[in-house]
Amino acid sequence: MELEVKNKTITLNGKVVNNLDRFVLDLVKILEKYTDYVIVSGYVAIFFGRSRATEDIDIIIKKSDMKSFLEEVTANGYWIINTPDIDHAIELLDDNERIRISKDGQMVPNVEIKYPEDESDSFSLKNKIKINFDGNYLFFSPLEIQIAYKLKLGQGGNQKDIEDAVHLFKVFKGKIDTKKLKDFIEDLSVHSIAKKYFGEIYDQV
């Protein structure tokens, strides 16, 4: 898999599109008709070759009128896991809860959709990057904040999140903005753990 990083776009050549990717692509093609979105967390690392399973894909969306989206998605082979009632699902989103959507009769994989909860979420949505591959595209959070945020999650003892961060750092070594990465590391107070795994970025002059 070859990577080309240019401005806020990453182009992949040789990406093998699997069933999980197709599930995400099919759903966001409906979602993007109604609102802006950005994909964050574990699926980002998996998409770029990290070998692990995931049950959910985390998506942050711009606050919008979601009724039309939920009506279309539930009419096209999907169901809302939290509730069968669309109005209730909208209430959950408005209350800063997350809703989960999967194929009819299935629990996994599912997408977990939420509105921005903090500055990191808002930044990721506003500064999303476009991923082009195999004639398709998706929008991901900037890699620098993705790596730093994964370290923050891993700081609580979840090795899976640390391994996600390390994987992304290795895949995009020499292609990410190390100054931005260090800034996010400081903002999220993960300096100590970052030095343990990414000490080389602090050795650069």
C-alpha positions, 0 to 999 in steps of 0.5 A: 500500500503506497501513501501520498500525503498532500495538504489535507489529502491522503491518497492510497494506492493498493488499498485492499477494500474489505467488508468493514470498509464497504460497510463504512462507505455505504453508510457514510454515502447516506450520512454525507447527504445530510451533514458533515462527518469525520471518522475518529478512533480505532477504525483509522488505525485499522484502515491503515493496516493495523491488524485488530478487530473492531465492533464499532466505527466512531463518527462525529457529525455536525449538529444538524436536522438528523430526521431525514438521515435516520428515515433514509438509513432505516428504510435502506437496510439499517436499524438504530440499535439504541431505539426503534423510535427515530424521534427518540434517537434524535433526542439522544443525540441532542442530549449528547448521547451516542446512537449506534447504527448497523445492518438490520438484525446485526449488532456488529459492525456498527457506527457510533454517531455523536455530536462534538463533545469537546474541543478535540472533537470540534477540531477534528470535524473542522480540520478533517482530512480526505482519504482517497482510495480505490475510487472512494473517499472518507474523511478522517480526523487529522493524524496528529490529533488522532495519535495524541488522543489515542495516547491519552486513551491508552494512558488509562491502561488500554494497551490497544489504544497505545498500539493504535497510536504507535501504528499510525506513527510508524505508517506516517513517519516522515509524513506527519507534522511533528510540531503539531503532534507535539502541540497536541501531546502537550494540550492533552497532557500525554507528554510522558507517555509520548516520550516513551513511545515517540522519543525521537520527535523530541530528539529532532533539532 
